[in-house]
Amino acid sequence: MDTIKLTERYIAHTYKRQPITIVKGRGMFLWDSTGRRYLDFVAGVAVCSLGHCHPDVVRAITTQAKKLMHVSNLYHIQPQAELAALLAKIAPSPVDKFFFCNSGAEAVEAALKLAVKHTKKKRIIAMQGSFHGRTTLAVGATWKPSYREPFQALIPDVFDFVPFNDLAAAERAIGDQTAAIIVEPVQGEGGVNVPSRDYLPGLRKICDENGLLLICDEVQTGLGRTGKWFACEHWRVTPDEITMAKALGGGFPIGCLGAKPEIMDSFSPGDHASTFGGNPLACAAAIASLKTMQRLRLPQRAAKLGRYFLRRLEELAEKHDCIKEARGIGLILGLEMSEKSIAESVVAKARERGYLINCTADKVLRFVPPLIVERKHIDSLISELDRIIAEVKK
Ligand SMILES: Cc1ncc(COP(=O)(O)O)c(C=O)c1O
């Protein structure tokens, strides 16, 4: 049986999958099982910032796999300690203590538990349009009703949603039980929404004045994608807690919560844990990824290429009236189409012509390529999108 038939028969139907099977990747390119090549602007959903199968990451994983793969957190783990020390240099000071897990949702879960443990309060302010993952606390903080409502019975009634980019609404939602505000500095799944200049600093001020923790979910925006190591740095804001995952392992699963030390110290043994979290293999992959991103100056590169890419998307938006807006920061960019059906057709046609892009928030084409993307790749995608959009809107 072929892969698509096996998937349909044996795998939970939790994803709407494109009808191709990817079997190989290198740099900016992916190949399917028929040998077709694709230029990848999805990067495994903002994961493969170094491109596919970067040799430094592959070498680190194979070397570590031969030495030690798993031992549990009952012992000290060399690559875990080294990774934490490296992250302490990258994360906005004074965030310099870390908890390692395996995914973004787990990092969010840890962040919320830590906020409640530290403040001894229990309510969380979250944003409309947010996405934080699929475990029960993370989905509880996620706005989209169709993700949340079928499981409402399992989700504690502790989340107060307010409109994104609205400081007055956030302030109004504060009660005497509010522990924290959780926010994506740039909303990813919500449609690539960049807030106004005063928003993050305003949230920081509100948190300080009311004794709340500010949690920045940087699972998608973190580690260089927006043009800085962390998106919150664009607004010179230091959160109390910061979540990361996606790009951290260069394609290998790893999640992480960072916090100011006096906050992280509210966790004591038994409060929170993960058998696989911070295992030697994942940490070796993450160390290699971070060091290679540093060596290649990928955050700076994302800022520069992102400016160019956005300009090219704006040109498309001026030309085609079915595009409502081009927006984003660094290499997390979106093109909001006038209709969902148009966005879906563009994704399908792009794939047929060898370009992988995806669509989020119903009708926003999202571009989160590897940060190694070059101008020639961007130009070639833009030319193809120009032709496709002209065809689709007919
Ligand atoms: C901002 C944000 N937080 C959390 C998550 C959940 O991460 P994961 O799918 O690794 O659990 C995502 C995933 O897209 C995300 O974009």
The ligand as an ORCA input file, in Angstrom:
! r2SCAN-3c Opt
* xyz 0 1
  C       2.851     30.479     19.237
  C       2.728     28.996     19.346
  N       2.672     28.421     20.572
  C       2.577     27.099     20.716
  C       2.498     26.256     19.632
  C       2.374     24.777     19.828
  O       3.558     24.125     19.494
  P       3.584     22.543     19.272
  O       2.807     22.254     18.044
  O       5.054     22.218     19.150
  O       2.968     21.930     20.487
  C       2.545     26.794     18.347
  C       2.454     25.929     17.153
  O       2.220     26.353     16.054
  C       2.659     28.201     18.190
  O       2.696     28.785     16.979
*
